[in-house]
């Protein structure tokens, strides 16, 4: 198993966990030490970075997938009566996803330059 396979497994497992936490009641979540908005952004920054590392040759597809994932994450809250999706929350998640893809791409580029 190589590094990309491991990154793919971690990325997909992280996406599944985020999906479950999104529709779970808020009381089931661990308390955070940062604001809810920062938590939303950082979650998608890290998720998008994982997918950027997992699929380094498909940046555009990763960006589109992460944007769709961010929007789906917010609006999947319609499944639960106790949750209320908001457009500004979706936009924060999209911003995090785009930032994560960009950061991941820069790190990948830096690593590939260092190897040559």
N, C-alpha and C positions, 0 to 999 in steps of 0.2 A: 504494500500500500504506500503510495507516494504522498507528497505534501498536498498536492491538489485534491486527491481523493479525501484526505483528512479534512481539508478546508470545505469541501463540498458536503461532507457528512455533518460537520459542525454548522454550516450555513443552513442546511435544510432542517436540522434539529432545532436550531434557534428560531427559524420561521414557525415551526410547529408550536413551540412553546409560546411565542408571542401571540399566535392565533388563539391558543387556549386561554391565555391570560386576558386577552382582549374581551372575550365574551364571558369570562368568569366574573362573579360579583366582586366589587372592590374590596370587600373585607377579606377575601382570600389572598390578597396580594401582600407581599412583604412591605413594610414601611420604607419610604425612600428618604435619603438625606438631602436630596435636591428638590427643587420645585417640580411640580407635575409637568410643566412645560419643558423644562430642561430634560426631564426623564423621557418624555415623548421624543424629543429631538435626538438625544444620545442613543436611545434604543435603535432608531432607524439609521443613525450614522454607523453604529457598530454592525448592524445587520447588513447594510449595503457594502461595508468594507469586507465583510466575510464573503459575500457573493462576488465582489470584485476580485478577491483572492482566489475564489473557487473557479471562476470563469474569466481568467485574465485576457483572453483573446476576444471576448464578447462584451466589451464595455457598453455599447449602445443597448444591447439586449438586456444586460444587467440593469442599466439605468431605467429602462422602460418597465422591466419586471418589478423593480423596487418602488417605483412611483405607483404602479398599479397596486402593489402590496400595501403601501402606505394608505392609499385611499380605501382599499378594501378593508384594511384593518379598522379604520374609523367607522365605516358605514356597516360593517358586520355587527356593530353594536345594536342595530335594529332588531337583531334576534332576541335580545334580552329586554324585557320591559323596564328594567331598572337602569339601563344604560341609555345615554342620549348622545348620538354622534353630533359633532359640530364641525362646520367647515373650517374654522380657524385651527382646530386640532388636526384635521387632515392636512392642511397646508404646512403646519409645523412638521408633521411626519414626512411630507414630501420634501421639504427643505433638508431635513436630516438625511433622507435617502440620497438626494443629489450630492450633498456634502460628503457622505460616506463613499459614494462611487468615485467622486473626485479625489478624495484623500487616498482611497485604495489604489486608484490609477497612478497617482504620484508615487506612492510607495513602491508599487510594482515597477514603474519606470526607473526609480532610483536603484532598486535591487538589480535590475537587468543591466544598468549602466555599470554598476560596481562589479558585476561578474565578468564584463568584457574588458 
